[in-house]
């Protein structure tokens, strides 16, 4: 049986400490989540596995809003109303996929991942 790399906090039945079967690989090391908030646009580009790049948003003040009639408009974000991902995110005003934003055009729901794509796309809520 292969031991998990993560489950080393518990002790053995004999009271001894667990030793890892192997060390963590570079691609298994986790990063802090990139939490986008409202403000003047600041982006961060980082290298990820496969020599690819991810552009993350630190702050953003505009959203690409898709209205129902095949038009996309750049609209100012007023505030984050709801965030079902995490109650703490809602309190702190963090923008993630699925967050409900208040804009000049009305309420909208975020459909992109701003922490990974570097852009905020949203659809208007009727």
N, C-alpha and C positions, 0 to 999 in steps of 0.2 A: 504494500500500500504506500502511495506517495503522500508525503506530508505537505500540508499547505504552507506557503511561505509566510502568510499573514498570521496564522494562529499560533504564535509563540508566547503569548502573554500567560497562558495557562500552564500550570505545572503538571508533571506526570503523577500517576496514582501513587508512586513511591515517594513523591515529594521533591524529586529532582527537577531541574530546569530543562526545558526543551531546547534542542539545538536545531538550527535550520538545515534542511537537506541540501540546500544551495543558497547562495546569496541572491538578492534581487537583481534582475536584469535592468538595464538602463530604461527600457521601454515600460517597465512595470512601476517605475518611480512616479508617484502622482505629483501634480502641481496644485497650488492654490487656485481656486476658481476665479475667473476674471469676472468681476461684478460691475456691470455697466450702470452708470447713473446719469442724470440729466446735467447738462453744462456744455461749455464750448467743446467742440469735437477734439478728442485726443485718442489716437490709435496706437497700438503696440503690435509689432510683427515679431513672431517667434518661430524658430525652426522646430519642426516636429518630426516624428519618425518617417523615414523614407526620404529625407532631405526636402520635405515639403514645408510650406509656410502657412501659418495661421495668422490672420489679422484680427486682433481683438480690439474692441472698443472699451476705453476707460470711461469716457464721457461723451455724450451726444445730445444735441438739442433739437434735431429735426428727424422726422420719420418719413419714409416713403409710403404714402397712404394710397392703397388701391380702393377706389370707390367702385360702386357696382357696374359702371358703364365703361369698362376697359380703359380707364384713365388712371394714371399714377401721378400724385401730386406730392411735393415736398412741403410738409406741414410742421409747424412748431409744436414741440411737446410742452404741455403745461405742467402735468404731474402724473405720477403713477397712482392709479386708483386701486387696483387689485393685483395680487400676484399669488396664484394658487400654488406655486412651487414651494413657497416657504412664507410663513407669517412674518418672520423677521425681515425677509426681503421686501415685503409689502410696507412694513413700518419704515425701513430705510430708503425706500424708493428705488430699488434695484430693478433694472429691465432685463427680463429673460423671456424665452419663448413662452407664449401663453399669457403674458402680462397684459392687463387692461390699462391703456393709457388715455388720458384726457388731452385732446388736442383742440385747435381752433375750429376744426370741422366736426367735432363730436368725439364720442368714445370709439376706440379702436383696439383690436387684439393683435399682439405681435406674433408673426408667423415665422420669423427668421431667428437665428441664434446669434445675437450680437457679440457674445464672448468668443465665438469661433469664426464668424464670417466678416465681422467688422462693419456690419450694416444693419439698420433696423427697418424691416419691412412689416407692414401691418395692413389689416383689412378693416373696413368700417363696420361697426356693429349697428344694425338697424334698430 
